[in-house]
Amino acid sequence: MKAIYPRCTILYSRGRKVKIIEKNLQQGFVKVIPTCEDDLWHLYNVIYKDDEVYAYSSRAIKSEKEYSRPKSGERISAFMGVKVESVSWDKFMGKLRVHGVICHAPDIIPQGAHHTLSIALNQPLTIVKKEWPKHLLDRLTLASRTEKPLLIVAIDDEGYAIAETRQYGVDIKVEERVKLPGKLEAENRAAAAKAHFRRVLNSLAQLWTPSHSPVVIIGVGFVKNDFAKFLAEEAADIAKSVVDVKSVNNGGVAGIYEAVRSGVLSKAARQMRIVDEAELMEEVMKRLGKGDATVAYGFEAVEHAVKMGAVEKLALVDTVLRDANDEQRLHLEALMQSVEQHGGGITVISSEHEAGDKLRALGGIAALLRFPIAGTASRLNDMV
């Protein structure tokens, strides 16, 4: 059965990046234009409660004419601002929804009323904060850099899956399960394998054609190598984009997540955010599993390590910052600033993939240390 994962139809050029149109930190505002799904995810993690966001939006205005129906209204488009109460990101519809109290609008629109700005791709918006923390400015700078996605093809004799890397995780595009004849039915197996490879190639070609992204082929056994040879014979242009062929222990979507987690993609995706995040969390889990004292997790242990100047790399899951109240967020940002002052690095890990799930299970925050500190780590068996 072939599963086509739901997607919205979005017109944009792959490889584009968020455009920072204007930045004035003295006045506390940054004006940007999101140009791809990754940008909306970054903005979702940049806009906080009590910020002000300004953009063009539409709103129904109740008619006051004598003979109008009680609920009738005219929808007008205007430049509006809201003081943010909540933010939501619809990955499939390609929308960022910013809900809050209207703080700026034409006179015809009542001040103080609630309104939701629906931000789409290529729509300018201005974000105003009382203060812009360095990690948020760094995030926007990261979003403004082009990161070409990687296509991952997981194939074996029971089916295939294709995914595209995003800055927030992996986006599964298609998955199909099949059952090739056994090796004792050589003639039937060869014909079925060729038909199987043809289906995979057709799906891959649709995804590769718009941007000519690099391709990694992974899988269990020798089917992946046979598909790579088939690709070289049938689609030489796509075959030139294949940067690696690797073995994994699982097929399909499970194999894709294994490849991201295990470092199999490191040769092809050395500078990709998702791979860096996965490798960082694998190192955290490895040290915890050994009972190593050069790792800390949980807020109290990490804060102690920061005060000791021991933190080499600090990892936080994005939900910790996004869901924090003002007092908690200021505390976290002070912690991050202290790490940077001592020459440490900071990684905010996406909650949209496996590395984020692992970090959430550790309390949402962990650190790799330059030197051991007694009592900061426990064996995984003791973490219940």
Sine and cosine of phi, psi and omega as CSV:
sin_phi,cos_phi,sin_psi,cos_psi,sin_omega,cos_omega
0.00,0.00,0.72,-0.70,-0.03,-1.00
-0.99,-0.14,0.80,-0.60,0.01,-1.00
-0.94,-0.34,0.89,-0.45,0.10,-1.00
-0.99,-0.13,0.89,-0.46,-0.09,-1.00
-0.97,0.25,0.66,-0.75,-0.11,-0.99
-0.88,0.47,0.68,-0.73,0.04,-1.00
-0.58,-0.82,0.46,-0.89,0.11,-0.99
-1.00,0.02,0.37,-0.93,0.08,-1.00
-1.00,0.00,0.93,-0.36,-0.08,-1.00
-0.83,-0.55,0.77,-0.64,-0.01,-1.00
-1.00,-0.09,0.97,-0.26,0.11,-0.99
-0.38,-0.93,0.30,-0.95,0.00,-1.00
-1.00,-0.06,0.84,-0.55,-0.01,-1.00
-0.88,0.47,0.57,-0.82,-0.01,-1.00
1.00,-0.03,-0.14,0.99,0.07,-1.00
-0.95,0.30,0.15,-0.99,-0.11,-0.99
-0.63,-0.77,0.27,-0.96,0.05,-1.00
-0.88,0.47,0.68,-0.73,0.01,-1.00
-0.99,-0.17,0.87,-0.50,0.12,-0.99
-1.00,0.01,0.97,-0.24,-0.11,-0.99
-0.98,0.21,-0.68,0.74,-0.06,-1.00
-0.44,-0.90,0.60,-0.80,0.03,-1.00
-0.64,-0.77,0.85,-0.53,0.04,-1.00
-0.70,-0.71,1.00,-0.06,-0.08,-1.00
-0.96,0.28,-0.40,0.92,0.07,-1.00
-0.91,0.41,-0.60,0.80,0.06,-1.00
-1.00,-0.06,-0.05,1.00,0.15,-0.99
0.98,0.18,0.36,0.93,-0.04,-1.00
-0.81,-0.59,0.49,-0.87,0.14,-0.99
-0.73,-0.69,0.76,-0.65,0.02,-1.00
-0.95,-0.32,0.79,-0.61,-0.08,-1.00
-0.70,-0.71,0.30,-0.96,0.15,-0.99
-0.79,-0.62,0.92,-0.40,0.07,-1.00
-0.96,0.27,0.71,-0.70,-0.05,-1.00
-0.86,-0.51,-0.06,1.00,0.08,-1.00
-0.44,-0.90,0.14,-0.99,-0.07,-1.00
-0.86,0.51,-0.60,0.80,0.02,-1.00
-0.85,0.53,-0.61,0.79,-0.02,-1.00
-0.89,0.46,-0.66,0.75,0.02,-1.00
-0.90,0.44,-0.60,0.80,0.06,-1.00
-0.91,0.42,-0.70,0.71,0.05,-1.00
-0.86,0.51,-0.71,0.70,-0.02,-1.00
-0.90,0.43,-0.58,0.82,0.06,-1.00
-0.85,0.53,-0.55,0.84,-0.01,-1.00
-1.00,-0.06,-0.09,1.00,0.01,-1.00
-0.99,-0.15,-0.59,0.81,-0.07,-1.00
-0.99,0.11,0.84,-0.55,-0.04,-1.00
-0.92,-0.39,0.28,-0.96,0.12,-0.99
-0.84,0.55,0.67,-0.75,0.00,-1.00
0.98,0.19,-0.05,1.00,0.22,-0.97
-0.93,0.37,0.22,-0.97,0.17,-0.99
-0.91,-0.41,0.71,-0.71,0.00,-1.00
-0.80,-0.60,0.72,-0.69,-0.06,-1.00
-0.84,-0.54,0.71,-0.71,0.02,-1.00
-0.22,-0.97,0.25,-0.97,0.12,-0.99
-0.96,0.26,0.67,-0.74,-0.03,-1.00
-0.48,-0.88,0.26,-0.97,0.05,-1.00
-0.91,-0.42,0.49,-0.87,-0.02,-1.00
-0.48,-0.88,0.63,-0.77,0.05,-1.00
-0.98,0.21,0.76,-0.65,0.03,-1.00
-0.93,-0.36,0.83,-0.55,-0.04,-1.00
-0.91,0.41,0.76,-0.65,0.00,-1.00
-0.96,0.27,0.65,-0.76,0.02,-1.00
-0.95,-0.33,0.28,0.96,0.03,-1.00
-0.93,0.36,0.48,-0.88,-0.14,-0.99
-0.86,0.52,-0.63,0.78,-0.10,-0.99
-0.97,-0.25,0.24,0.97,-0.01,-1.00
-0.97,0.22,0.46,-0.89,0.05,-1.00
-0.94,0.35,0.50,-0.87,-0.09,-1.00
-0.83,0.56,-0.59,0.81,-0.07,-1.00
-0.98,-0.22,0.10,1.00,-0.03,-1.00
-0.96,0.27,0.45,-0.89,0.00,-1.00
-0.30,-0.96,0.28,-0.96,0.02,-1.00
-0.94,-0.35,0.74,-0.68,0.00,-1.00
-1.00,-0.03,0.82,-0.57,0.00,-1.00
-0.87,-0.49,0.44,-0.90,0.06,-1.00
-0.96,-0.29,0.72,-0.69,-0.05,-1.00
-0.42,-0.91,0.34,-0.94,0.10,-1.00
-0.99,0.17,0.86,-0.51,-0.12,-0.99
-0.74,-0.67,0.39,-0.92,0.09,-1.00
-0.78,-0.63,0.59,-0.81,0.06,-1.00
-0.78,-0.62,0.56,-0.83,0.19,-0.98
-1.00,0.06,0.88,-0.48,-0.26,-0.96
-0.94,0.35,0.74,-0.68,0.16,-0.99
-0.94,-0.35,-0.55,0.83,0.02,-1.00
-0.38,-0.92,0.40,-0.92,0.02,-1.00
-0.72,-0.70,0.69,-0.73,0.08,-1.00
-0.73,-0.69,0.50,-0.86,-0.03,-1.00
-0.84,-0.53,0.86,-0.50,0.05,-1.00
-0.98,-0.18,0.99,-0.16,-0.08,-1.00
-0.89,0.45,-0.60,0.80,-0.10,-0.99
-0.99,0.15,-0.53,0.85,0.03,-1.00
-1.00,0.03,-0.19,0.98,-0.01,-1.00
0.92,0.40,0.71,0.71,-0.04,-1.00
-0.73,-0.69,0.55,-0.83,0.17,-0.99
-0.90,-0.43,0.83,-0.56,-0.04,-1.00
-0.93,-0.36,0.86,-0.51,-0.04,-1.00
-0.92,-0.40,0.93,-0.37,-0.08,-1.00
-0.96,-0.28,0.65,-0.76,0.04,-1.00
-0.02,-1.00,-0.23,-0.97,-0.02,-1.00
-1.00,-0.08,0.74,-0.68,-0.03,-1.00
-0.89,0.45,0.82,-0.57,0.04,-1.00
-0.90,-0.43,-0.18,0.98,0.05,-1.00
-0.45,-0.89,0.78,-0.63,0.01,-1.00
-0.13,-0.99,0.30,-0.95,0.10,-0.99
-0.87,0.50,0.34,-0.94,-0.08,-1.00
-0.85,0.53,-0.48,0.88,-0.06,-1.00
-0.93,0.36,-0.31,0.95,0.00,-1.00
-0.98,-0.22,0.80,-0.60,-0.08,-1.00
-0.93,0.37,0.77,-0.64,0.10,-0.99
-0.94,0.35,0.56,-0.83,0.05,-1.00
1.00,0.02,-0.18,0.98,0.06,-1.00
-0.97,0.23,0.38,-0.93,0.05,-1.00
-0.99,0.11,0.54,-0.84,-0.01,-1.00
-0.42,-0.91,0.47,-0.88,0.06,-1.00
-0.89,-0.46,0.86,-0.51,0.12,-0.99
-0.99,0.11,0.82,-0.57,0.05,-1.00
-0.98,-0.20,0.96,-0.27,-0.11,-0.99
-0.99,-0.10,0.85,-0.53,0.02,-1.00
-0.95,-0.31,0.13,-0.99,0.06,-1.00
-0.88,0.47,0.57,-0.82,0.03,-1.00
0.92,0.39,0.32,0.95,0.04,-1.00
-0.96,-0.27,0.87,-0.49,0.00,-1.00
-0.91,0.41,0.57,-0.82,0.14,-0.99
-0.54,-0.84,0.44,-0.90,0.01,-1.00
-0.88,-0.47,0.76,-0.65,0.00,-1.00
-0.93,-0.36,0.79,-0.61,0.00,-1.00
-0.89,-0.45,0.79,-0.61,0.05,-1.00
-0.79,-0.61,0.45,-0.89,0.10,-1.00
-0.90,0.44,-0.59,0.81,0.04,-1.00
-0.48,-0.88,0.67,-0.75,0.02,-1.00
-0.99,-0.17,0.95,-0.31,0.06,-1.00
-0.91,0.42,0.46,-0.89,-0.04,-1.00
-0.87,0.50,-0.62,0.79,-0.08,-1.00
-0.92,0.40,-0.48,0.88,0.05,-1.00
-0.97,0.24,-0.63,0.78,0.08,-1.00
-0.90,0.44,-0.63,0.77,0.05,-1.00
-0.89,0.46,-0.62,0.78,-0.02,-1.00
-0.90,0.43,-0.68,0.73,0.02,-1.00
-0.91,0.41,-0.61,0.79,0.05,-1.00
-0.89,0.45,-0.68,0.74,0.06,-1.00
-0.87,0.50,-0.69,0.72,-0.03,-1.00
-0.91,0.41,-0.42,0.91,-0.03,-1.00
-0.99,0.16,-0.11,0.99,0.04,-1.00
-1.00,-0.08,0.64,-0.77,0.01,-1.00
-0.96,0.27,0.78,-0.63,0.12,-0.99
-0.82,-0.58,0.96,-0.29,-0.05,-1.00
-0.94,0.35,0.78,-0.63,-0.03,-1.00
-0.93,0.38,0.38,-0.93,0.03,-1.00
-0.93,-0.37,0.71,-0.70,0.07,-1.00
-1.00,-0.10,0.80,-0.60,-0.01,-1.00
-0.93,-0.37,0.86,-0.51,0.03,-1.00
-0.95,-0.31,0.91,-0.41,0.08,-1.00
-0.98,-0.22,0.87,-0.49,-0.10,-0.99
-0.65,-0.76,0.65,-0.76,0.14,-0.99
-0.46,-0.89,-0.20,-0.98,-0.07,-1.00
-0.99,0.12,0.14,0.99,0.07,-1.00
-0.90,-0.44,0.10,0.99,0.05,-1.00
0.61,-0.80,-0.25,-0.97,0.00,-1.00
-0.42,-0.91,0.30,-0.95,0.13,-0.99
-0.56,-0.83,0.53,-0.85,0.05,-1.00
-0.79,-0.62,0.73,-0.68,0.02,-1.00
-0.76,-0.65,0.36,-0.93,0.06,-1.00
-0.85,-0.52,0.75,-0.66,0.04,-1.00
-0.96,0.27,0.64,-0.77,0.12,-0.99
-0.82,-0.57,0.19,-0.98,0.03,-1.00
-0.95,0.33,-0.32,0.95,0.02,-1.00
-0.99,-0.13,-0.10,1.00,-0.02,-1.00
0.42,-0.91,-0.45,-0.89,0.08,-1.00
-0.94,-0.35,0.64,-0.77,-0.02,-1.00
-0.95,-0.32,0.96,-0.29,-0.01,-1.00
-0.96,0.28,0.86,-0.51,-0.08,-1.00
-1.00,-0.05,-0.68,0.74,-0.07,-1.00
-0.42,-0.91,0.55,-0.83,0.09,-1.00
-0.59,-0.81,0.69,-0.72,0.03,-1.00
-0.64,-0.77,0.74,-0.67,0.05,-1.00
-0.98,-0.20,0.71,-0.70,0.05,-1.00
-0.68,-0.73,0.08,-1.00,0.09,-1.00
-0.64,-0.77,0.97,-0.24,0.01,-1.00
-0.97,0.26,0.52,-0.86,0.08,-1.00
-0.85,0.53,0.42,-0.91,-0.01,-1.00
-0.93,0.36,0.18,-0.98,-0.06,-1.00
-0.92,0.40,-0.34,0.94,0.02,-1.00
-0.96,0.27,-0.31,0.95,0.06,-1.00
-0.97,-0.24,0.91,0.42,-0.17,-0.99
-0.83,0.56,-0.72,0.69,-0.07,-1.00
-0.91,0.40,-0.74,0.67,0.02,-1.00
-0.90,0.44,-0.62,0.78,-0.02,-1.00
-0.90,0.43,-0.67,0.74,-0.01,-1.00
-0.88,0.47,-0.70,0.72,0.00,-1.00
-0.92,0.40,-0.67,0.74,-0.01,-1.00
-0.92,0.38,-0.62,0.79,0.01,-1.00
-0.90,0.44,-0.65,0.76,0.01,-1.00
-0.90,0.43,-0.65,0.76,0.04,-1.00
-0.91,0.41,-0.63,0.78,0.05,-1.00
-0.88,0.48,-0.74,0.67,0.00,-1.00
-0.88,0.47,-0.60,0.80,0.00,-1.00
-0.90,0.44,-0.66,0.75,0.03,-1.00
-0.90,0.43,-0.67,0.74,0.02,-1.00
-0.89,0.45,-0.70,0.72,0.01,-1.00
-0.87,0.49,-0.68,0.73,0.00,-1.00
-0.87,0.48,-0.68,0.73,0.03,-1.00
-0.92,0.39,-0.68,0.73,-0.01,-1.00
-0.89,0.45,-0.67,0.74,-0.03,-1.00
-0.87,0.50,-0.63,0.77,0.01,-1.00
-0.89,0.46,-0.59,0.81,-0.02,-1.00
-0.99,0.11,-0.52,0.85,-0.06,-1.00
-0.98,0.18,-0.58,0.82,-0.15,-0.99
-0.83,0.55,-0.69,0.72,-0.07,-1.00
-0.88,0.47,-0.54,0.84,-0.14,-0.99
-0.75,-0.66,-0.09,1.00,-0.04,-1.00
0.80,0.60,0.73,0.68,-0.03,-1.00
-0.92,0.38,0.46,-0.89,0.12,-0.99
-0.90,0.44,0.49,-0.87,-0.09,-1.00
-0.83,-0.56,0.69,-0.73,0.14,-0.99
-0.87,-0.50,0.74,-0.67,0.03,-1.00
-0.96,-0.30,0.81,-0.58,0.00,-1.00
-0.78,-0.63,0.31,-0.95,0.05,-1.00
0.22,-0.97,0.10,-0.99,0.04,-1.00
-1.00,-0.07,0.70,-0.71,0.08,-1.00
0.97,0.24,-0.43,-0.90,-0.14,-0.99
-0.99,-0.12,-0.07,1.00,-0.05,-1.00
-0.87,0.49,-0.62,0.78,-0.01,-1.00
-0.87,0.49,-0.64,0.77,0.01,-1.00
-0.94,0.35,-0.62,0.79,0.04,-1.00
-0.91,0.42,-0.60,0.80,0.03,-1.00
-0.93,0.37,-0.62,0.79,0.03,-1.00
-0.88,0.48,-0.64,0.77,0.05,-1.00
-0.92,0.40,-0.66,0.75,0.05,-1.00
-0.87,0.50,-0.66,0.75,0.00,-1.00
-0.89,0.46,-0.69,0.73,0.00,-1.00
-0.88,0.47,-0.53,0.85,-0.01,-1.00
-0.99,0.11,-0.59,0.81,-0.14,-0.99
-0.98,-0.18,-0.39,0.92,-0.05,-1.00
-0.51,-0.86,0.96,0.28,-0.10,-1.00
-0.87,0.49,-0.55,0.84,-0.02,-1.00
-0.91,0.41,-0.68,0.74,0.04,-1.00
-0.94,0.35,-0.63,0.77,-0.01,-1.00
-0.85,0.53,-0.52,0.85,0.02,-1.00
-0.92,0.39,-0.36,0.93,0.02,-1.00
-1.00,0.05,-0.11,0.99,0.02,-1.00
-0.96,0.28,0.89,-0.46,-0.06,-1.00
-0.98,-0.20,-0.23,0.97,0.02,-1.00
-0.23,-0.97,0.48,-0.88,0.12,-0.99
-0.78,-0.63,0.87,-0.49,-0.15,-0.99
-0.73,-0.68,0.44,-0.90,0.06,-1.00
-1.00,-0.04,0.62,-0.79,0.14,-0.99
-0.72,-0.70,0.17,-0.99,-0.08,-1.00
-1.00,-0.06,-0.19,0.98,-0.05,-1.00
-0.81,-0.59,0.43,-0.90,0.06,-1.00
-0.99,-0.14,0.16,-0.99,0.12,-0.99
0.87,0.49,-0.57,-0.82,-0.05,-1.00
-0.88,0.47,-0.62,0.79,0.02,-1.00
-0.86,0.51,-0.61,0.79,0.03,-1.00
-0.92,0.40,-0.59,0.81,0.03,-1.00
-0.90,0.44,-0.73,0.69,0.01,-1.00
-0.91,0.41,-0.57,0.82,0.06,-1.00
-0.89,0.46,-0.67,0.74,-0.02,-1.00
-0.89,0.46,-0.66,0.75,0.02,-1.00
-0.90,0.43,-0.69,0.73,-0.09,-1.00
-0.95,0.31,-0.61,0.80,-0.20,-0.98
-1.00,0.00,-0.12,0.99,-0.01,-1.00
1.00,-0.02,0.09,1.00,0.02,-1.00
-0.86,0.51,-0.50,0.86,-0.07,-1.00
-1.00,0.05,0.04,1.00,-0.16,-0.99
-0.84,0.54,-0.61,0.79,0.00,-1.00
-0.90,0.43,-0.65,0.76,-0.08,-1.00
-1.00,0.08,-0.41,0.91,-0.18,-0.98
-0.73,-0.68,0.67,0.74,-0.09,-1.00
-0.83,0.56,-0.61,0.79,-0.07,-1.00
-0.99,-0.17,0.20,0.98,-0.04,-1.00
-1.00,0.10,0.71,-0.71,-0.09,-1.00
-0.83,0.56,-0.73,0.68,-0.08,-1.00
-0.88,0.48,-0.62,0.79,0.00,-1.00
-0.94,0.35,-0.67,0.74,0.03,-1.00
-0.87,0.50,-0.68,0.74,-0.01,-1.00
-0.91,0.42,-0.70,0.72,-0.01,-1.00
-0.89,0.45,-0.68,0.74,-0.01,-1.00
-0.92,0.40,-0.61,0.79,0.04,-1.00
-0.89,0.46,-0.71,0.70,-0.01,-1.00
-0.94,0.35,-0.54,0.84,0.07,-1.00
-0.90,0.44,-0.60,0.80,0.03,-1.00
-0.93,0.36,-0.64,0.77,0.07,-1.00
-0.86,0.51,-0.76,0.65,-0.04,-1.00
-0.91,0.41,-0.59,0.81,0.02,-1.00
-0.89,0.46,-0.72,0.70,-0.02,-1.00
-0.93,0.37,-0.61,0.79,0.05,-1.00
-0.90,0.45,-0.66,0.75,0.00,-1.00
-0.88,0.47,-0.49,0.87,0.01,-1.00
-1.00,0.02,-0.10,0.99,-0.09,-1.00
0.94,0.33,0.45,0.89,-0.03,-1.00
-0.92,0.38,0.68,-0.74,0.00,-1.00
-1.00,0.05,0.13,0.99,0.06,-1.00
-0.98,-0.20,0.53,0.85,0.09,-1.00
-0.59,-0.81,0.59,-0.81,0.04,-1.00
-0.72,-0.70,0.54,-0.84,0.07,-1.00
-0.58,-0.81,0.41,-0.91,-0.09,-1.00
1.00,0.06,0.52,-0.85,-0.16,-0.99
-0.88,0.48,-0.73,0.69,-0.08,-1.00
-0.89,0.46,-0.71,0.71,-0.02,-1.00
-0.92,0.40,-0.66,0.75,0.00,-1.00
-0.92,0.38,-0.67,0.74,0.02,-1.00
-0.87,0.49,-0.66,0.75,0.05,-1.00
-0.88,0.48,-0.68,0.73,0.01,-1.00
-0.90,0.43,-0.61,0.79,0.03,-1.00
-0.89,0.45,-0.70,0.71,0.00,-1.00
-0.89,0.45,-0.48,0.88,0.03,-1.00
-0.99,0.14,-0.11,0.99,-0.04,-1.00
0.95,0.33,0.43,0.90,-0.13,-0.99
-1.00,-0.09,-0.19,0.98,-0.16,-0.99
-0.98,0.19,0.87,-0.50,0.08,-1.00
-1.00,0.00,-0.68,0.73,0.03,-1.00
-0.66,-0.75,0.80,-0.60,0.03,-1.00
-0.95,-0.30,0.75,-0.67,0.01,-1.00
-0.85,-0.52,0.77,-0.63,0.09,-1.00
-0.78,-0.62,0.64,-0.77,0.11,-0.99
-0.98,0.18,0.59,-0.81,-0.14,-0.99
-0.86,0.51,-0.49,0.87,-0.02,-1.00
-0.92,0.39,-0.45,0.90,0.02,-1.00
-0.88,0.47,-0.69,0.73,0.03,-1.00
-0.97,0.24,-0.66,0.76,-0.09,-1.00
-0.93,0.37,-0.59,0.81,-0.08,-1.00
-1.00,-0.07,-0.05,1.00,-0.05,-1.00
-0.95,0.30,0.52,-0.86,0.16,-0.99
-0.98,0.18,0.06,-1.00,-0.10,-0.99
-0.84,0.54,-0.70,0.72,-0.04,-1.00
-0.91,0.42,-0.70,0.72,0.01,-1.00
-0.90,0.43,-0.67,0.75,-0.03,-1.00
-0.91,0.41,-0.66,0.75,0.03,-1.00
-0.88,0.47,-0.63,0.78,0.03,-1.00
-0.90,0.43,-0.72,0.70,0.02,-1.00
-0.89,0.45,-0.67,0.74,-0.02,-1.00
-0.92,0.38,-0.56,0.83,0.08,-1.00
-0.91,0.41,-0.62,0.78,0.04,-1.00
-0.89,0.46,-0.72,0.70,0.00,-1.00
-0.89,0.46,-0.65,0.76,0.01,-1.00
-0.90,0.45,-0.64,0.77,0.02,-1.00
-0.90,0.43,-0.64,0.77,0.05,-1.00
-0.87,0.50,-0.72,0.70,-0.01,-1.00
-0.91,0.42,-0.61,0.80,0.01,-1.00
-0.90,0.43,-0.45,0.89,0.03,-1.00
-0.99,-0.10,0.25,0.97,0.09,-1.00
0.99,0.14,0.24,0.97,0.02,-1.00
-1.00,0.06,0.27,-0.96,0.03,-1.00
-0.96,-0.29,0.40,-0.92,-0.02,-1.00
-0.80,-0.61,0.72,-0.69,0.08,-1.00
-0.79,-0.62,0.85,-0.53,0.12,-0.99
-1.00,-0.09,0.91,-0.42,-0.15,-0.99
-1.00,-0.07,0.70,-0.71,-0.02,-1.00
-0.92,0.40,0.69,-0.72,0.09,-1.00
-0.99,0.15,0.01,1.00,-0.05,-1.00
-1.00,0.04,-0.02,1.00,0.05,-1.00
-0.64,-0.77,0.00,-1.00,-0.21,-0.98
-0.86,0.51,-0.60,0.80,-0.01,-1.00
-0.88,0.48,-0.62,0.78,0.04,-1.00
-0.91,0.41,-0.62,0.79,0.04,-1.00
-0.89,0.46,-0.68,0.74,0.00,-1.00
-0.90,0.43,-0.66,0.75,-0.02,-1.00
-0.93,0.36,-0.59,0.81,0.06,-1.00
-0.87,0.48,-0.60,0.80,0.01,-1.00
-0.92,0.39,-0.32,0.95,0.04,-1.00
-0.99,-0.12,0.22,0.98,0.00,-1.00
0.99,-0.11,0.10,1.00,0.09,-1.00
1.00,0.05,-0.04,1.00,-0.03,-1.00
-0.52,-0.86,0.66,-0.75,0.02,-1.00
-0.45,-0.89,0.27,-0.96,-0.02,-1.00
-0.53,-0.85,0.62,-0.78,0.20,-0.98
-1.00,-0.06,0.71,-0.70,-0.15,-0.99
-0.95,-0.31,0.48,-0.88,0.04,-1.00
-0.96,0.27,-0.53,0.85,-0.01,-1.00
-0.59,-0.81,0.43,-0.90,-0.08,-1.00
-0.94,0.34,0.59,-0.81,0.10,-0.99
-0.79,-0.61,0.84,-0.55,-0.06,-1.00
-0.88,0.48,0.71,-0.71,0.11,-0.99
1.00,0.06,0.06,1.00,-0.02,-1.00
-1.00,0.01,-0.30,0.95,-0.06,-1.00
-0.81,-0.59,0.46,-0.89,0.09,-1.00
-0.72,-0.69,0.42,-0.91,0.11,-0.99
-0.93,0.36,0.51,-0.86,-0.01,-1.00
-0.82,0.57,-0.52,0.85,-0.01,-1.00
-0.91,0.42,-0.37,0.93,-0.04,-1.00
-1.00,-0.07,0.07,1.00,-0.15,-0.99
-1.00,-0.04,0.32,0.95,-0.03,-1.00
-1.00,0.09,0.00,0.00,0.00,0.00
